[in-house]
Amino acid sequence: MRILVVEDDKKVASFLDKGLREEGYSVDVAHDGTDGLMKAHVHEYDLLLLDIMLPGKSGLEIVRDLRSKEKTVPVLLLTARDAREDVVLGLDAGADDYLTKPFGFDELLARIRALLRRGGASRPDRLLYDDVELDRVKHVALRAGRRLDLTPKEFQLLEFFMLNPERVVRRTELLEKVWDLNFDPMSNVVDVHVGHVRRKLRETGSDPLLQTVRGVGYLFQKGETE
C-alpha cells in the first residue's frame, strides 16, 4: 500500500518515512502543501498523512481541493495540541481522522490500519487468487495454507500483482506503484525482487503463477508457465 506524507518538519517527515517503510508501506514525502497536492492528484495513494500547518497550501486546503475533485483517498490529519478549531474544520472538509502531536508510532499505525479497513469495497482487507491469500492489514501472505516468508517489499509486489491478476504489468508501473518517486529506473532491483517472490511461490505450490513476459513485464496468472 502506498502512503503520501505531507509534513514540513523534515525530522518528523523522515521519522514517518522510515517507520512506515519498515512496516512494509511504500512512502512518498512532500515538505509543502503545493507539492503535496500535486502528488495527491498525479499519483494513486491508499492514504494521505497531512500536517495541517504547511507552507504553500495548508492541510485543510489540500483536503478541500481533493474532495471537490471527488478524490476519496482516506486522509489522516496531523495537528498541534492547541489546534482544535482546525481539526473541526478539517473533519468538516472531508478528512477521515486526526492525530495530535506528539503521538506514539503504534497509535499512528493503528489509525492507519483502521482507515484502510474503512476504505470500502475498492480496498478489501483480504485478496484471493487461486490458492494464494493475502491479508493486507496484518501483512500476512499464505499459499495453500502455508505462510510465505516475504520481506515488506516482496509483500508489496505480491499485493500489486494480486490486485492486477491476468494482465501484463510493466516494469515501469511497478517502479511507480511499489517503489518511491526517486527510485533509479536503471536499477535491476525490480527484477531481483520479482525473482524472489516467484521462488517463494514455487516453494509452496506447483504452479509458479508469476511469469515473465520478455521485453514487456510480468504476468500473474494460473496455468501458463514461462
N, CA, C and O of each residue as an XYZ file, in Angstrom:
904
protein
N       0.843     -1.190      0.000
C       0.000      0.000      0.000
C       0.884      1.248      0.000
O       1.973      1.244      0.575
N       0.419      2.296     -0.636
C       1.232      3.489     -0.850
C       0.651      4.667     -0.067
O      -0.543      4.955     -0.148
N       1.519      5.341      0.693
C       1.111      6.447      1.555
C       1.875      7.700      1.162
O       3.073      7.649      0.882
N       1.167      8.831      1.144
C       1.801     10.130      0.939
C       1.856     10.849      2.278
O       0.831     11.041      2.932
N       3.063     11.246      2.683
C       3.267     12.038      3.900
C       3.545     13.477      3.477
O       4.487     13.740      2.730
N       2.720     14.408      3.960
C       2.932     15.833      3.676
C       3.217     16.508      5.014
O       2.307     16.750      5.807
N       4.477     16.805      5.249
C       4.938     17.309      6.554
C       6.145     18.209      6.331
O       7.140     17.782      5.746
N       6.062     19.468      6.799
C       7.160     20.404      6.547
C       8.313     20.260      7.538
O       9.422     20.711      7.252
N       8.076     19.644      8.690
C       9.162     19.375      9.627
C       9.932     18.163      9.109
O       9.424     17.042      9.138
N      11.144     18.385      8.640
C      11.882     17.321      7.956
C      12.260     16.181      8.893
O      12.367     15.036      8.452
N      12.463     16.468     10.176
C      12.766     15.403     11.123
C      11.555     14.499     11.318
O      11.686     13.275     11.340
N      10.386     15.097     11.459
C       9.155     14.316     11.602
C       8.882     13.530     10.330
O       8.529     12.351     10.383
N       9.046     14.185      9.184
C       8.812     13.508      7.905
C       9.743     12.314      7.733
O       9.323     11.254      7.269
N      11.016     12.490      8.109
C      11.983     11.396      7.998
C      11.626     10.251      8.940
O      11.749      9.083      8.572
N      11.186     10.578     10.147
C      10.758      9.566     11.117
C       9.582      8.761     10.576
O       9.574      7.533     10.663
N       8.582      9.456     10.012
C       7.414      8.780      9.451
C       7.796      7.933      8.242
O       7.343      6.797      8.102
N       8.622      8.487      7.380
C       9.061      7.778      6.180
C       9.752      6.469      6.553
O       9.409      5.409      6.029
N      10.721      6.547      7.456
C      11.483      5.363      7.864
C      10.588      4.329      8.545
O      10.646      3.141      8.228
N       9.756      4.795      9.487
C       8.914      3.866     10.227
C       7.891      3.166      9.360
O       7.673      1.964      9.510
N       7.261      3.891      8.460
C       6.252      3.292      7.584
C       6.876      2.317      6.593
O       6.284      1.283      6.284
N       8.067      2.640      6.093
C       8.755      1.710      5.192
C       9.087      0.412      5.903
O       8.961     -0.670      5.329
N       9.513      0.523      7.161
C       9.831     -0.681      7.928
C       8.593     -1.549      8.155
O       8.706     -2.757      8.366
N       7.416     -0.931      8.112
C       6.164     -1.675      8.252
C       5.659     -2.221      6.921
O       4.614     -2.870      6.866
N       6.411     -1.954      5.842
C       6.053     -2.526      4.550
C       5.274     -1.622      3.626
O       4.833     -2.064      2.565
N       5.090     -0.358      3.999
C       4.377      0.568      3.129
C       5.343      1.233      2.153
O       6.524      1.402      2.453
N       4.834      1.605      0.992
C       5.571      2.436      0.052
C       5.230      3.884      0.374
O       4.054      4.222      0.517
N       6.245      4.752      0.491
C       6.027      6.097      1.009
C       6.608      7.148      0.070
O       7.741      7.023     -0.395
N       5.824      8.178     -0.199
C       6.305      9.391     -0.842
C       6.173     10.520      0.175
O       5.269     10.503      1.011
N       7.075     11.502      0.103
C       7.084     12.612      1.057
C       7.064     13.935      0.317
O       7.764     14.113     -0.680
N       6.252     14.866      0.814
C       6.266     16.249      0.342
C       6.447     17.148      1.555
O       5.904     16.874      2.625
N       7.221     18.237      1.385
C       7.510     19.126      2.510
C       6.720     20.427      2.459
O       6.894     21.282      3.327
N       5.864     20.592      1.473
C       4.977     21.757      1.441
C       3.656     21.349      0.807
O       3.568     20.338      0.110
N       2.632     22.155      1.062
C       1.293     21.798      0.616
C       1.122     21.811     -0.892
O       0.349     21.018     -1.429
N       1.821     22.687     -1.579
C       1.691     22.759     -3.034
C       2.184     21.475     -3.683
O       1.513     20.911     -4.547
N       3.372     21.010     -3.262
C       3.924     19.760     -3.792
C       3.056     18.571     -3.371
O       2.833     17.646     -4.153
N       2.574     18.608     -2.135
C       1.727     17.520     -1.654
C       0.448     17.392     -2.454
O       0.043     16.284     -2.806
N      -0.194     18.518     -2.745
C      -1.435     18.486     -3.523
C      -1.173     17.975     -4.934
O      -1.962     17.198     -5.470
N      -0.069     18.407     -5.536
C       0.266     17.926     -6.875
C       0.448     16.416     -6.875
O      -0.101     15.728     -7.735
N       1.219     15.890     -5.915
C       1.436     14.451     -5.837
C       0.119     13.710     -5.627
O      -0.104     12.660     -6.230
N      -0.749     14.244     -4.782
C      -2.023     13.584     -4.488
C      -2.923     13.498     -5.709
O      -3.724     12.571     -5.829
N      -2.794     14.463     -6.618
C      -3.600     14.441     -7.841
C      -2.978     13.547     -8.923
O      -3.693     12.910     -9.696
N      -1.654     13.507     -8.969
C      -0.977     12.787    -10.048
C      -0.887     11.293     -9.775
O      -1.005     10.487    -10.697
N      -0.679     10.914     -8.513
C      -0.441      9.514     -8.167
C      -1.597      8.954     -7.342
O      -2.330      9.696     -6.689
N      -1.743      7.648     -7.384
C      -2.795      6.983     -6.615
C      -2.219      6.524     -5.274
O      -1.263      5.749     -5.228
N      -2.808      7.007     -4.200
C      -2.372      6.635     -2.864
C      -3.499      5.913     -2.130
O      -4.681      6.126     -2.399
N      -3.097      5.054     -1.197
C      -4.067      4.384     -0.349
C      -4.429      5.229      0.859
O      -5.482      5.035      1.465
N      -3.548      6.178      1.213
C      -3.809      7.022      2.368
C      -2.891      8.235      2.331
O      -1.763      8.157      1.845
N      -3.391      9.373      2.857
C      -2.589     10.585      2.990
C      -2.419     10.922      4.465
O      -3.381     10.884      5.232
N      -1.186     11.253      4.860
C      -0.901     11.809      6.179
C      -0.582     13.282      5.975
O       0.440     13.616      5.374
N      -1.446     14.172      6.468
C      -1.295     15.599      6.202
C      -1.109     16.383      7.484
O      -1.954     16.324      8.378
N      -0.003     17.122      7.584
C       0.103     18.130      8.623
C      -0.865     19.262      8.255
O      -1.036     19.574      7.076
N      -1.489     19.868      9.252
C      -2.431     20.951      8.953
C      -1.684     22.229      8.583
O      -2.034     22.893      7.607
N      -0.659     22.575      9.355
C       0.081     23.817      9.109
C       1.227     23.537      8.144
O       2.240     22.946      8.520
N       1.054     23.968      6.897
C       2.038     23.713      5.844
C       2.313     24.984      5.056
O       1.412     25.810      4.905
N       3.525     25.168      4.551
C       3.775     26.273      3.622
C       3.135     25.970      2.270
O       2.927     24.810      1.913
N       2.832     27.016      1.537
C       2.218     26.835      0.207
C       0.718     26.697      0.321
O      -0.011     27.671      0.136
N       0.248     25.507      0.621
C      -1.168     25.245      0.877
C      -1.277     24.497      2.194
O      -0.459     23.624      2.484
N      -2.275     24.831      2.985
C      -2.460     24.152      4.262
C      -3.065     22.770      4.036
O      -3.582     22.466      2.961
N      -2.989     21.941      5.077
C      -3.632     20.632      5.004
C      -5.119     20.746      4.742
O      -5.689     19.919      4.031
N      -5.759     21.771      5.314
C      -7.192     21.973      5.097
C      -7.484     22.281      3.630
O      -8.452     21.771      3.066
N      -6.653     23.109      3.019
C      -6.841     23.431      1.599
C      -6.662     22.187      0.733
O      -7.382     21.998     -0.247
N      -5.705     21.344      1.095
C      -5.492     20.112      0.332
C      -6.718     19.221      0.411
O      -7.174     18.702     -0.608
N      -7.262     19.034      1.619
C      -8.449     18.183      1.788
C      -9.618     18.736      0.987
O     -10.297     17.991      0.280
N      -9.854     20.034      1.095
C     -10.980     20.634      0.370
C     -10.830     20.459     -1.136
O     -11.793     20.145     -1.834
N      -9.616     20.665     -1.625
C      -9.382     20.529     -3.063
C      -9.619     19.096     -3.521
O     -10.276     18.874     -4.538
N      -9.092     18.120     -2.782
C      -9.253     16.715     -3.167
C     -10.722     16.306     -3.154
O     -11.196     15.651     -4.083
N     -11.432     16.688     -2.114
C     -12.851     16.303     -2.022
C     -13.695     17.005     -3.088
O     -14.678     16.444     -3.573
N     -13.313     18.231     -3.451
C     -14.054     18.924     -4.513
C     -13.868     18.244     -5.860
O     -14.711     18.368     -6.748
N     -12.754     17.522     -6.009
C     -12.489     16.771     -7.238
C     -12.932     15.307     -7.106
O     -12.608     14.476     -7.955
N     -13.673     15.000     -6.035
C     -14.233     13.667     -5.782
C     -13.147     12.613     -5.562
O     -13.337     11.443     -5.893
N     -12.018     13.026     -5.008
C     -10.977     12.090     -4.593
C     -11.350     11.558     -3.210
O     -11.518     12.326     -2.263
N     -11.476     10.246     -3.107
C     -11.965      9.648     -1.867
C     -10.865      9.020     -1.019
O     -11.173      8.317     -0.057
N      -9.602      9.249     -1.340
C      -8.496      8.668     -0.598
C      -8.621      9.042      0.884
O      -8.879     10.205      1.196
N      -8.444      8.081      1.807
C      -8.513      8.406      3.236
C      -7.433      9.417      3.630
O      -6.301      9.353      3.151
N      -7.806     10.355      4.513
C      -6.896     11.405      4.961
C      -6.825     11.401      6.481
O      -7.846     11.475      7.164
N      -5.597     11.313      7.001
C      -5.342     11.407      8.432
C      -4.573     12.698      8.677
O      -3.459     12.869      8.181
N      -5.178     13.613      9.452
C      -4.549     14.897      9.735
C      -3.609     14.777     10.933
O      -3.912     14.088     11.907
N      -2.471     15.453     10.847
C      -1.534     15.571     11.960
C      -1.609     17.008     12.450
O      -1.420     17.938     11.667
N      -1.884     17.203     13.742
C      -2.176     18.539     14.229
C      -1.477     18.833     15.543
O      -1.184     17.924     16.319
N      -1.212     20.106     15.785
C      -0.660     20.537     17.070
C      -1.728     20.421     18.144
O      -2.924     20.397     17.853
N      -1.274     20.348     19.400
C      -2.197     20.097     20.509
C      -3.252     21.190     20.670
O      -4.359     20.919     21.134
N      -2.916     22.420     20.289
C      -3.837     23.539     20.520
C      -4.623     23.921     19.268
O      -5.126     25.040     19.174
N      -4.734     23.003     18.303
C      -5.381     23.347     17.017
C      -6.760     22.709     16.891
O      -7.110     22.195     15.828
N      -7.552     22.738     17.977
C      -8.876     22.103     17.965
C      -9.760     22.632     16.844
O     -10.433     21.863     16.158
N      -9.757     23.938     16.665
C     -10.632     24.529     15.642
C     -10.260     24.025     14.255
O     -11.139     23.759     13.435
N      -8.952     23.889     13.983
C      -8.516     23.387     12.683
C      -8.943     21.932     12.480
O      -9.283     21.529     11.368
N      -8.923     21.142     13.572
C      -9.362     19.751     13.473
C     -10.813     19.681     13.043
O     -11.166     18.912     12.148
N     -11.664     20.492     13.683
C     -13.087     20.509     13.333
C     -13.263     20.914     11.873
O     -14.036     20.299     11.140
N     -12.542     21.951     11.458
C     -12.639     22.399     10.070
C     -12.159     21.302      9.119
O     -12.748     21.090      8.060
N     -11.093     20.612      9.502
C     -10.563     19.553      8.657
C     -11.520     18.391      8.498
O     -11.713     17.885      7.393
N     -12.122     17.967      9.600
C     -13.086     16.871      9.531
C     -14.313     17.282      8.725
O     -14.851     16.490      7.951
N     -14.751     18.525      8.910
C     -15.890     19.016      8.123
C     -15.545     19.112      6.639
O     -16.419     18.960      5.786
N     -14.276     19.361      6.332
C     -13.846     19.479      4.933
C     -13.753     18.120      4.246
O     -13.741     18.039      3.018
N     -13.686     17.038      5.052
C     -13.645     15.716      4.444
C     -12.517     14.824      4.913
O     -12.370     13.712      4.407
N     -11.695     15.286      5.888
C     -10.676     14.410      6.458
C     -11.364     13.287      7.228
O     -12.494     13.447      7.689
N     -10.688     12.166      7.364
C     -11.299     10.990      7.989
C     -10.947     10.824      9.461
O     -11.721     10.241     10.219
N      -9.790     11.330      9.873
C      -9.361     11.170     11.261
C      -8.242     12.164     11.517
O      -7.727     12.787     10.589
N      -7.864     12.309     12.801
C      -6.750     13.189     13.130
C      -5.954     12.590     14.277
O      -6.448     11.749     15.028
N      -4.708     13.044     14.397
C      -3.820     12.594     15.452
C      -3.062     13.817     15.948
O      -2.511     14.582     15.156
N      -3.040     13.996     17.277
C      -2.407     15.169     17.868
C      -0.940     14.904     18.166
O      -0.596     13.875     18.748
N      -0.081     15.824     17.769
C       1.343     15.730     18.056
C       1.613     16.138     19.503
O       0.942     17.035     20.014
N       2.572     15.508     20.175
C       3.337     14.331     19.748
C       2.488     13.066     19.893
O       1.610     13.004     20.753
N       2.746     12.064     19.061
C       1.950     10.845     19.090
C       2.872      9.634     19.085
O       4.025      9.718     18.661
N       2.356      8.521     19.555
C       3.102      7.273     19.517
C       2.961      6.612     18.156
O       1.893      6.650     17.544
N       4.044      6.007     17.687
C       4.002      5.395     16.362
C       3.021      4.226     16.315
O       2.384      4.002     15.286
N       2.891      3.487     17.398
C       1.930      2.376     17.439
C       0.508      2.878     17.233
O      -0.284      2.243     16.537
N       0.181      4.027     17.841
C      -1.159      4.593     17.657
C      -1.362      5.038     16.215
O      -2.434      4.844     15.641
N      -0.320      5.639     15.632
C      -0.414      6.039     14.229
C      -0.703      4.828     13.349
O      -1.583      4.886     12.490
N       0.026      3.732     13.552
C      -0.181      2.528     12.751
C      -1.595      1.985     12.934
O      -2.218      1.544     11.969
N      -2.105      2.014     14.159
C      -3.458      1.520     14.414
C      -4.487      2.363     13.675
O      -5.441      1.825     13.113
N      -4.305      3.669     13.672
C      -5.248      4.548     12.967
C      -5.152      4.357     11.454
O      -6.163      4.408     10.755
N      -3.944      4.137     10.952
C      -3.773      3.866      9.526
C      -4.504      2.577      9.149
O      -5.232      2.537      8.157
N      -4.306      1.524      9.947
C      -4.984      0.253      9.656
C      -6.502      0.423      9.686
O      -7.209     -0.139      8.850
N      -7.001      1.198     10.649
C      -8.447      1.414     10.745
C      -8.979      2.143      9.522
O     -10.035      1.787      8.999
N      -8.251      3.169      9.057
C      -8.700      3.908      7.880
C      -8.648      3.045      6.629
O      -9.534      3.133      5.780
N      -7.620      2.215      6.508
C      -7.527      1.342      5.341
C      -8.649      0.307      5.346
O      -9.171     -0.051      4.291
N      -9.019     -0.172      6.534
C     -10.145     -1.114      6.612
C     -11.448     -0.448      6.211
O     -12.338     -1.095      5.660
N     -11.563      0.854      6.490
C     -12.790      1.572      6.174
C     -12.875      2.004      4.720
O     -13.845      2.646      4.315
N     -11.874      1.659      3.944
C     -11.797      2.174      2.579
C     -12.887      1.700      1.645
O     -13.037      2.259      0.559
N     -13.670      0.670      2.030
C     -14.779      0.228      1.190
C     -14.412     -0.924      0.290
O     -13.340     -1.514      0.423
N     -15.314     -1.249     -0.637
C     -15.137     -2.428     -1.489
C     -13.912     -2.331     -2.378
O     -13.350     -3.351     -2.775
N     -13.490     -1.102     -2.696
C     -12.324     -0.946     -3.561
C     -11.015     -1.230     -2.832
O      -9.963     -1.322     -3.464
N     -11.071     -1.372     -1.488
C      -9.882     -1.627     -0.702
C     -10.114     -2.826      0.209
O     -10.153     -2.663      1.429
N     -10.268     -4.012     -0.340
C     -10.544     -5.181      0.501
C      -9.379     -5.510      1.413
O      -8.216     -5.344      1.046
N      -9.713     -5.984      2.618
C      -8.665     -6.381      3.561
C      -7.930     -7.623      3.085
O      -6.727     -7.757      3.310
N      -8.655     -8.548      2.420
C      -8.062     -9.812      2.000
C      -8.156     -9.954      0.491
O      -9.181     -9.650     -0.118
N      -7.062    -10.423     -0.099
C      -7.032    -10.692     -1.527
C      -6.864    -12.192     -1.728
O      -6.100    -12.835     -1.008
N      -7.575    -12.752     -2.705
C      -7.502    -14.175     -3.009
C      -7.294    -14.381     -4.502
O      -7.968    -13.757     -5.321
N      -6.364    -15.254     -4.851
C      -6.201    -15.676     -6.242
C      -5.668    -17.092     -6.227
O      -4.617    -17.360     -5.644
N      -6.390    -18.002     -6.868
C      -6.027    -19.410     -6.863
C      -5.873    -19.853     -5.410
O      -6.821    -19.727     -4.634
N      -4.697    -20.374     -5.015
C      -4.513    -20.814     -3.632
C      -3.672    -19.834     -2.818
O      -3.132    -20.195     -1.773
N      -3.561    -18.582     -3.303
C      -2.798    -17.554     -2.601
C      -3.761    -16.600     -1.895
O      -4.730    -16.124     -2.487
N      -3.481    -16.335     -0.636
C      -4.306    -15.431      0.165
C      -3.414    -14.373      0.784
O      -2.336    -14.674      1.295
N      -3.877    -13.119      0.733
C      -3.088    -12.006      1.253
C      -3.954    -11.203      2.216
O      -5.025    -10.729      1.837
N      -3.506    -11.050      3.439
C      -4.168    -10.189      4.419
C      -3.438     -8.855      4.414
O      -2.317     -8.752      4.911
N      -4.077     -7.838      3.853
C      -3.411     -6.552      3.640
C      -3.258     -5.749      4.929
O      -2.410     -4.861      5.005
N      -4.058     -6.047      5.929
C      -3.983     -5.327      7.196
C      -2.926     -5.943      8.106
O      -2.117     -5.228      8.697
N      -2.934     -7.268      8.218
C      -1.971     -7.956      9.081
C      -0.633     -8.223      8.392
O       0.328     -8.652      9.031
N      -0.579     -7.965      7.088
C       0.637     -8.200      6.291
C       1.065     -9.666      6.369
O       2.218     -9.984      6.659
N       0.110    -10.536      6.103
C       0.365    -11.975      6.094
C      -0.027    -12.521      4.729
O      -1.095    -12.203      4.206
N       0.853    -13.355      4.149
C       0.574    -13.994      2.865
C       0.650    -15.503      3.035
O       1.569    -16.015      3.675
N      -0.326    -16.221      2.456
C      -0.375    -17.679      2.538
C      -0.515    -18.266      1.149
O      -1.148    -17.670      0.278
N       0.080    -19.442      0.939
C      -0.190    -20.212     -0.267
C      -0.503    -21.644      0.142
O       0.305    -22.305      0.794
N      -1.673    -22.110     -0.243
C      -2.135    -23.448      0.134
C      -2.076    -23.626      1.652
O      -1.757    -24.703      2.155
N      -2.391    -22.545      2.369
C      -2.398    -22.598      3.823
C      -1.049    -22.435      4.487
O      -0.969    -22.375      5.714
N       0.019    -22.363      3.697
C       1.363    -22.213      4.246
C       1.815    -20.757      4.135
O       1.656    -20.117      3.095
N       2.371    -20.259      5.212
C       2.780    -18.860      5.243
C       3.997    -18.617      4.355
O       4.965    -19.376      4.384
N       3.931    -17.545      3.565
C       5.049    -17.133      2.726
C       5.937    -16.178      3.514
O       5.461    -15.191      4.074
N       7.216    -16.477      3.553
C       8.172    -15.649      4.285
C       8.646    -14.523      3.369
O       9.680    -14.636      2.712
N       7.872    -13.428      3.334
C       8.144    -12.320      2.430
C       8.710    -11.125      3.178
O       8.305    -10.839      4.305
N       9.645    -10.432      2.552
C      10.094     -9.144      3.071
C       8.976     -8.122      2.817
O       8.071     -8.392      2.027
N       9.025     -6.949      3.477
C       7.991     -5.933      3.218
C       7.848     -5.575      1.738
O       6.729     -5.425      1.247
N       8.965     -5.438      1.024
C       8.875     -5.068     -0.392
C       8.326     -6.214     -1.231
O       7.579     -5.976     -2.180
N       8.682     -7.453     -0.898
C       8.128     -8.603     -1.604
C       6.626     -8.704     -1.369
O       5.875     -9.061     -2.276
N       6.191     -8.392     -0.157
C       4.756     -8.384      0.134
C       4.042     -7.353     -0.740
O       2.984     -7.637     -1.301
N       4.623     -6.159     -0.855
C       4.021     -5.125     -1.690
C       3.926     -5.564     -3.155
O       2.925     -5.309     -3.823
N       4.973     -6.220     -3.640
C       4.948     -6.710     -5.019
C       3.829     -7.723     -5.222
O       3.054     -7.617     -6.173
N       3.746     -8.703     -4.330
C       2.698     -9.715     -4.461
C       1.319     -9.082     -4.355
O       0.398     -9.469     -5.074
N       1.175     -8.110     -3.461
C      -0.092     -7.394     -3.323
C      -0.481     -6.727     -4.648
O      -1.630     -6.813     -5.081
N       0.483     -6.069     -5.280
C       0.175     -5.377     -6.531
C      -0.212     -6.364     -7.627
O      -1.149     -6.121     -8.387
N       0.515     -7.482     -7.704
C       0.166     -8.488     -8.706
C      -1.226     -9.070     -8.449
O      -1.969     -9.338     -9.392
N      -1.580     -9.266     -7.175
C      -2.889     -9.831     -6.862
C      -4.020     -8.827     -7.092
O      -5.169     -9.216     -7.298
N      -3.689     -7.545     -7.057
C      -4.678     -6.532     -7.412
C      -4.836     -6.394     -8.927
O      -5.796     -5.797     -9.414
N      -3.875     -6.955     -9.659
C      -3.877     -6.855    -11.127
C      -3.612     -8.207    -11.767
O      -2.674     -8.343    -12.552
N      -4.429     -9.218    -11.441
C      -4.164    -10.557    -11.975
C      -4.505    -10.654    -13.461
O      -5.359     -9.927    -13.969
N      -3.822    -11.561    -14.137
C      -4.127    -11.918    -15.526
C      -4.026    -10.742    -16.486
O      -4.720    -10.700    -17.501
N      -3.171     -9.800    -16.167
C      -2.818     -8.744    -17.115
C      -1.330     -8.468    -16.988
O      -0.745     -8.614    -15.915
N      -0.732     -8.072    -18.088
C       0.708     -7.804    -18.079
C       0.963     -6.497    -17.327
O       0.377     -5.459    -17.635
N       1.846     -6.571    -16.340
C       2.256     -5.400    -15.565
C       3.652     -5.008    -16.017
O       4.585     -5.806    -15.932
N       3.792     -3.799    -16.490
C       5.085     -3.336    -16.976
C       6.017     -3.002    -15.809
O       5.577     -2.631    -14.721
N       7.297     -3.145    -16.069
C       8.305     -2.857    -15.052
C       8.207     -1.406    -14.577
O       8.356     -1.136    -13.386
N       7.958     -0.472    -15.495
C       7.844      0.937    -15.120
C       6.650      1.168    -14.189
O       6.697      2.041    -13.322
N       5.591      0.394    -14.368
C       4.428      0.512    -13.494
C       4.771      0.068    -12.075
O       4.332      0.681    -11.102
N       5.559     -1.002    -11.961
C       5.995     -1.460    -10.644
C       6.877     -0.408     -9.971
O       6.759     -0.168     -8.769
N       7.750      0.212    -10.741
C       8.602      1.266    -10.190
C       7.759      2.398     -9.611
O       8.072      2.931     -8.546
N       6.699      2.759    -10.311
C       5.858      3.869     -9.865
C       4.998      3.487     -8.683
O       4.856      4.275     -7.748
N       4.415      2.287     -8.697
C       3.428      1.917     -7.693
C       4.021      1.305     -6.429
O       3.459      1.451     -5.344
N       5.156      0.620     -6.565
C       5.702     -0.123     -5.425
C       6.944      0.545     -4.848
O       7.187      0.470     -3.644
N       7.742      1.207     -5.714
C       8.905      1.928     -5.225
C       8.589      3.415     -5.157
O       7.551      3.845     -5.659
N       9.462      4.208     -4.545
C       9.139      5.621     -4.389
C       9.496      6.407     -5.645
O      10.074      5.875     -6.594
N       9.137      7.680     -5.623
C       9.264      8.509     -6.814
C      10.711      8.774     -7.206
O      10.994      9.075     -8.366
N      11.636      8.663     -6.241
C      13.038      8.983     -6.516
C      13.869      7.758     -6.855
O      15.097      7.836     -6.905
N      13.216      6.637     -7.087
C      13.948      5.400     -7.328
C      14.616      5.426     -8.697
O      14.053      5.948     -9.660
N      15.817      4.862     -8.780
C      16.594      4.827    -10.028
C      15.979      3.820    -11.001
O      16.016      2.618    -10.735
N      15.418      4.276    -12.115
C      14.765      3.355    -13.049
C      15.732      2.401    -13.747
O      15.296      1.418    -14.347
N      17.039      2.672    -13.681
C      18.016      1.811    -14.339
C      18.438      0.637    -13.452
O      19.132     -0.272    -13.907
N      18.023      0.661    -12.202
C      18.418     -0.412    -11.288
C      17.681     -1.703    -11.645
O      16.573     -1.670    -12.179
N      18.313     -2.842    -11.343
C      17.673     -4.135    -11.592
C      16.977     -4.686    -10.361
O      16.639     -5.869    -10.310
N      16.760     -3.822     -9.360
C      16.195     -4.302     -8.099
C      14.780     -4.856     -8.288
O      14.379     -5.760     -7.555
N      14.018     -4.338     -9.250
C      12.678     -4.872     -9.505
C      12.767     -6.335     -9.929
O      12.061     -7.190     -9.393
N      13.632     -6.612    -10.887
C      13.786     -7.983    -11.378
C      14.239     -8.928    -10.268
O      13.783    -10.069    -10.185
N      15.139     -8.442     -9.419
C      15.628     -9.266     -8.312
C      14.490     -9.597     -7.347
O      14.335    -10.749     -6.942
N      13.701     -8.595     -6.981
C      12.605     -8.822     -6.041
C      11.516     -9.716     -6.645
O      10.967    -10.575     -5.955
N      11.208     -9.519     -7.913
C      10.227    -10.388     -8.568
C      10.725    -11.826     -8.565
O       9.953    -12.758     -8.341
N      12.030    -12.001     -8.816
C      12.597    -13.343     -8.781
C      12.448    -13.996     -7.418
O      12.169    -15.192     -7.329
N      12.629    -13.231     -6.365
C      12.470    -13.763     -5.011
C      11.024    -14.179     -4.748
O      10.773    -15.239     -4.174
N      10.068    -13.335     -5.174
C       8.658    -13.669     -4.973
C       8.294    -14.928     -5.759
O       7.592    -15.800     -5.246
N       8.768    -15.023     -6.994
C       8.490    -16.202     -7.814
C       9.026    -17.469     -7.149
O       8.342    -18.491     -7.096
N      10.257    -17.389     -6.644
C      10.861    -18.565     -5.997
C      10.050    -18.996     -4.767
O       9.830    -20.188     -4.555
N       9.612    -18.036     -3.967
C       8.868    -18.367     -2.758
C       7.485    -18.924     -3.083
O       6.973    -19.767     -2.347
N       6.880    -18.465     -4.167
C       5.608    -19.037     -4.602
C       5.804    -20.476     -5.066
O       4.963    -21.336     -4.803
N       6.901    -20.735     -5.748
C       7.180    -22.098     -6.230
C       7.444    -23.062     -5.068
O       7.111    -24.245     -5.141
N       8.043    -22.543     -4.007
C       8.373    -23.408     -2.875
C       7.135    -23.919     -2.150
O       7.192    -24.935     -1.457
N       6.018    -23.218     -2.307
C       4.800    -23.593     -1.584
C       3.671    -24.052     -2.507
O       2.561    -24.302     -2.037
N       3.936    -24.169     -3.818
C       2.894    -24.596     -4.742
C       3.489    -25.058     -6.058
O       4.604    -24.677     -6.413
N       2.752    -25.870     -6.770
C       3.272    -26.437     -8.016
C       3.242    -25.442     -9.167
O       4.119    -25.472    -10.030
N       2.242    -24.557     -9.194
C       2.105    -23.581    -10.271
C       2.899    -22.330     -9.901
O       2.646    -21.744     -8.848
N       3.854    -21.900    -10.734
C       4.659    -20.734    -10.381
C       3.855    -19.431    -10.309
O       4.234    -18.511     -9.584
N       2.746    -19.347    -11.059
C       1.845    -18.183    -11.075
C       2.484    -16.928    -11.675
O       1.891    -16.298    -12.550
N       3.676    -16.560    -11.222
C       4.296    -15.311    -11.646
C       5.245    -15.564    -12.816
O       6.267    -16.234    -12.672
N       4.888    -15.016    -13.970
C       5.633    -15.280    -15.196
C       6.241    -14.000    -15.756
O       5.729    -12.903    -15.534
N       7.337    -14.160    -16.483
C       7.971    -13.040    -17.165
C       7.479    -12.975    -18.609
O       7.507    -13.977    -19.325
N       7.034    -11.808    -19.029
C       6.697    -11.566    -20.433
C       7.879    -10.790    -21.009
O       8.005     -9.584    -20.797
N       8.718    -11.476    -21.718
C      10.015    -10.928    -22.096
C       9.875     -9.628    -22.896
O       9.105     -9.528    -23.851
N      10.649     -8.652    -22.462
C      10.649     -7.355    -23.117
C       9.478     -6.468    -22.752
O       9.399     -5.328    -23.210
N       8.556     -6.978    -21.925
C       7.364     -6.193    -21.579
C       7.219     -6.023    -20.070
O       7.202     -4.899    -19.570
N       7.114     -7.145    -19.339
C       6.901     -7.049    -17.905
C       6.608     -8.405    -17.293
O       7.299     -9.384    -17.575
N       5.581     -8.464    -16.455
C       5.266     -9.678    -15.713
C       3.765     -9.951    -15.749
O       2.948     -9.047    -15.924
N       3.432    -11.234    -15.575
C       2.038    -11.663    -15.621
C       1.773    -12.590    -14.443
O       2.463    -13.594    -14.263
N       0.766    -12.244    -13.643
C       0.363    -13.077    -12.510
C      -0.885    -13.838    -12.946
O      -1.979    -13.278    -13.010
N      -0.700    -15.129    -13.246
C      -1.800    -15.903    -13.855
C      -1.603    -17.392    -13.603
O      -0.482    -17.901    -13.611
N      -2.701    -18.065    -13.385
C      -2.671    -19.516    -13.160
C      -2.555    -20.256    -14.485
O      -3.115    -19.838    -15.499
N      -1.810    -21.377    -14.457
C      -1.834    -22.307    -15.573
C      -0.632    -22.244    -16.478
O       0.059    -23.247    -16.654
N      -0.360    -21.076    -17.066
C       0.755    -20.974    -18.011
C       2.073    -21.006    -17.261
O       2.143    -20.606    -16.099
N       3.105    -21.476    -17.918
C       4.464    -21.413    -17.375
C       5.328    -20.618    -18.330
O       4.964    -20.381    -19.482
N       6.484    -20.212    -17.821
C       7.356    -19.378    -18.662
C       7.895    -20.164    -19.853
O       8.644    -19.619    -20.664
